[in-house]
Amino acid sequence: MATYLITTSHWSEASIGIFLLTLNLATVIAQTPSGWLIDNTRYKRYLTAGAALTIAICVLVPAFASEMAPVLISAAILGLAAAVIPPAIAAITLGIVGPSGLTKQTGSNQAFNHAGNLVSAVAIGLVGTYVVSWGVSPIVAFLACSAAIIALMIPEKSINHTVARGGVSKIEKESQSESGRSALALVFTNRSLLIFMVCVGMFHLSNAAMLPLAGQKLALEHKELSTLYISICVVIAQVVMIGIAVLVGLRCDQWGRKRFLLVGFAVLPLRGLLFSQAENPYLIMSGQILDGIGAGIYGVIVILVVADLTRGTGVFNFATGVVITIQGLGASFGSFLGEWWAGEYGYSSSYALLTALGVIALLILAVLMPETHPDKVKPSRFNSGRSRSTT
């Protein structure tokens, strides 16, 4: 979308930054309410379909309105709708297969997710390059409408809504009203979890703007092929993510969380350095291999780390929501910062800033973040960390 806005609508880098900030902030703001709504409704299929149709409408707006106001309004609505989809899919999945089948089914969901990203990236690249530049919007709208139809095809009776919201027992449900304050205390007094939140925020502050800036750089220097180049970038990253996710899933318990995290965080500044020096589009596209490594590791490990640090506390979902919020805030402000800095000081300077932020994130992780896998740390250290979080 950023590539289309800068080439066809002639938006400035700062304006695109505002667009991305609006989109990401709306998603962040809607995450917690969306989770609450999904927990308390039996209309999960309709909620998913409605969100998908809303996305379909919103992505068409930039193709017909180049003015900033309607595009930003559509971006905000798009962000609100996008916040519904992931938790709704997770809830429907859990309600259908139950806890025992959740891991395998989630893996299948992610495999189809990456495959869908690949197909859509190829379609967008070909249509945007060889048919019409605004062809991105109709393709995304078509896919969103298809998702809405498929969501409604799920048999309602196949979803156990009690299981879908976590299967809370009556005793646990009665105690929930008294645990809201303690949940905050459990999360925000857990030193390791707080350090991890800082790492997550810094990672996305550094990472969020890198690919959009690369796409805009390609768009300015290779306008006719920019959409195709960006699609290839997405395809490369998605292919690598699939392999990395499989590797992490197979070896994470054996090698530990922190080793993988260090690799994932280390490739981020390397990618920034590569992009800052790359004038050749093929070099920029090859940099997406690093993105695939970092994002592939992060996507798997983040849930495992939160689960480790909240084990036995009963606040896993709450802590996960907080971490995702920090992630979204980091990405939102990172997008704006990268775009604004590029507009003021140039692309190379912006990449230098993003690279520096990535180095800071890596140092915080390396120096302050402990290994969290229960079998890879001393029991006294692991238990003491948890006990501090529960007092």
N, C-alpha and C positions, 0 to 999 in steps of 0.2 A: 504493500500500500504506500509506503514511504517513497519508493522508487517512482510510482505512478504520480504521486503528488508533486514531486520535484521536477519531473520531466514534462508532464502534460499540463498540470495545473500551475506550474512555476512557483511553487511554494518555496520559501527560504528555509534554511536549516533550522533556524529558531522556531519558525511556525510548525515545522514537522515535529520538533521537540515538544511543543505545546500539545500537538495532536496525540503523540505517544504518551505524554504525561497524563492527559485527560483519560485516555483509554485505560492505562494501567491503574491509575488511582481509583477509577470507578470500579474496576475489578476487585481491588484490594478492599475498598469500603463495603462491597457487597458480599464478600466471602463468608464472614461470620453469619449475617442474617440468612444467606442462602442455605448454609448448613442447618441452621435452626429450622427453617421452613421445610426442608427436605425431611428432617427428623420428625416433623409433626404433620405431615400430610400423607394421604394415601393416593394422591394424584401425581405420583412421581413421573409416570410416562407422559402425562399431559404437560407437566412442568418442563420436562426435557424437550418435548416437541415445541412448546411455546417459545422457549429460549432459542431453539434452533431457527424457528421462523423469524424471530426478532433479529437474529444475526443476519439472516438472509436479506431482510429489508435494509438493515443498517449499512451493509457493505455495498449496496447499490447507490447510496447517497453520493459518494465522491464522484461517481461516473456521470452524475447529472447536475451536481452543484459544486462549483469550484470555490465558492465563497467560504470563508473560514467558519462563520457562525453555524450553518447547518451541518457542516462536516464535523465540527467539534461536538455538537449536540448528538449526532449519530454515533460518534466515538464513545461518548459517555453511556448511551443506551447499550451500545455493543458491549462495553465493558461490564455493565450490570448483567446482561444476558450470559456473557461468557463465564461469569462466576458460578452460574448454576450448573453448567454441564458436567465438570469433573466430579463434584460430590454426588450429583444425581446418578451418574453412571456407576460410581462406586457403591452407592446405596442399592441400586437395582441389582447390581452384580451380587452383592452380599445377600440380598433378599432371595435371589434365585438359587445360588449354589451353597449358601451357608458358610460358616467360618472354615469348615474343613476343606472346602473347594476354592476358597478365596484366592490363595496364592497362585495356584495353577491358572485360574480363570483371569486373574489380573495380568499375569504374564501374557496370556493370549490376547487380552484387550490391548496391551501395549504393543504387541507385535502387529496387530491390525492398525493401531494408531500410527506407528511408524510407516507401515505400508501405505496407509492413506495419505500421509504427508508426502511420501515419495510420488505417488500417482498425481496428487494435486499440484505438486511443484513442477512436474514435467508438463502437465496440461497447461498450467499458467504460463510457463516459459514458452511453450510452442505457440499458444494463442496470442500472448502478448507480443511476441516477436514477429510472427508471420501473418497474423490475422488483424488484430486491432489492439492498441495499447491499453484500452480500458476493458479488455476481455477478462482481466483478473476478477472484477466484481461479479459478473454473471456466473463464472465458474464456481466461486465460493458460495454464491447464493444458491446455485443448483445443488451443490453438495450439502448445504445446510438444510434445504428442503427435503432432500433424500433422507438425511438423518432424522428429521421430524417424522417422516412416514414410517421409517424403520422402528423408531421408538414406540409408535402407536401399534405396531404389529406384535410387540411383546405381549403374550397373554397375561392379563391382569392377575389371573389365579396363580400364575407361576411365581409371583412375588410374595414372600412372607414379610409383611411390613414390620412385624416385631423384630425379626432377625435383621431386616434392612437398617434399622436404627440402632443396632447393637445388642438387641435382646436383653434390655434392662429388666432385671427382676423387680418385684414389688418393693423389697427391702431397699435395694439400691435406689429405686426411683424416689422412695420417701426421704432418703438421705441426701438427694441431690440438691434440695433447696438450701441445705446447710453447708454444702461443699463449694459453693461458688467462690467465697472468700478464700478458703483454704486452697482451692485450685490456683488462684493467683499467687498465693504464697509459695506453693509447691513449685511453680514454674519460675517465679522471679527471685527465689532464694537459692536456686540450683545453679551454682557457679559455673559448672561445665556447660549447662544448657545456655546460660547467658553468653558465655564465650562463643559457643556455636552459633548463636543468633547473630553476634557481631560478625563472625566469619561469613555467614550466609548473606547478610546485608552487604558487606564489602564485596563479596564475589559478584553479586548481581549489579551493584553499583558500577563495577568495572566492566562486566560482561554485556549488559543490556544493549548498549549503543554500538557495539563493535560491528555486528553484521549490517544493521541499517546504515551506518556510516560507509561501510564498504560498498553497499549497494548504491548509495548516492554518489560515491566517488566513481564507481563504474558508469553510472548513469550520465554523469557530466562528461566523461572522457570517451564513452562508447555508447552513445544514446540508443542507437538502433538495436544493439544486442544486450542492453543492460538487463532487461527482464529475463532473458535466457540465462545470462550469467548468474543472476541471483537464484534462479531456480536450480541451477547446477550446484550452487553453494549449499542450498537446502538439501538437495539429494545426497551430496557427499556426506554432510553431517549426519543425516538420518541413517545412512548405511553404516557408518562407523558406530553410531549410538547403539544400533541393534547388536553388533558384535561385542561392544564393550559391556553393555547391560548383561548379556549372557555370561561373559567372563566374570564380572563382579558377582553375579548371582551364584556362580559355581565356586569361586575362590574367596569370597569375602569372609566367611567364617574361619577359613584356614589362615588367611593372611592378616586379618584384622581390618578395622574401619579406617584407621588413621593413615595407613600406607596408601590406600586407594585415594583418600581425600587429598593427601599431599600431591599425588600425581595429578589429580583433577584440578587442583588449585595452581600447580606449577605451570601447566600448559596455558593458563590464561594470560599471564604477562608475555609469554613467548608468542602467543597469537597476536597480542597487541603490537609487539615489536615487528612482527612479520608484516602486518597490515600497514604500519606506519611507513615502511620502506618499499612497499609493493606498488609499483606502477603497472605491472603486467597483470592482466585479469586472471591468468592461469595461476599465478603465484598467490593471488588473493583466494582463489577457489581452493587451492591446496591447503591454505590455512584453515579451511573448514574441517580438515581432518583433526586438528587440535580441538576445535569446537566439539566435534563428535566425541572425542575422548573425555574432555572435561564435563560436558553435559551428560554424557552417558553414565559416568561415574556418579556425578552429583544426584541424578534422578533416582538412582537406586539407594545410595548410601544415606541420604538425608532422613528418610523414614526410619531406617535401621538405627541411626544414631539417636533420634528422638525416642524410639522405643527402648533403647538401652538405658537412656538417662531418666526415663519415667517408669521403668519397670517396677511394679508393685505399688505405684502411687495412685493409679486409677485416673490419671489426667492425660493419657496419651493423646486423645483426640484434641483436647483443649490446647496442649502444648504444640501439636502439629499445626493447629490453626494459627497460633501465634507465630510460629516459624515461617509459615507460608505468608502471613501478613508482612513480616519483616522482609521476606524475599520480594514480595510485590512492591513494597516501598523502595527497596534498593533498586529494583529494576526501573521503577517509574522515575525516580530522581536521576538515576544513571542515564536513562534515555535523554532526559531534558538537558542534563549537564553536558553530555557528549555532543549533542546537537548544537547547543548554545556555544560551547567552546569552539566547535568547528566553524561556526559562523563568524565568531569574533577573531579567532587566531589561526584558523586553518585546520585541515584534516590531520596533518602530521602532529601538530601540537595537541590536538584532542586525543589522538592515540597515545601520545606520550603520557598524558594525564591518566587515561584509563589504564595504561600499563603500570604506572606508579601505584594506583589504587589496588591493582591485582597483586603487586609485590607486597603491599601492606597486609592484604588479606592472607597471603601465604605465610608471612612472618608471624602473624597472630596465631594462625592455625598451628604452625610448627612449634612455637615457643609455649603457648598457653593451653592449647587444646589437648586433653588426654585421650588415650585410647579408651573406647567405651565398650568394646565387646567384653562381656562378663568373663569369658574364658581366657582373655588376653591381658587382664589386669589383675593386680593383687586383690584378693577378696576384701581385705581391710580398706583399701583405697576406694574400691567401687562402692562398698557398703557405706563407708563414711560419707561419700559424696551424696548418696541417696538419703542418708539419715539427716544430713544438713538441710536437704531440700524439703524434708517432711516435718521439720520442727517449727 
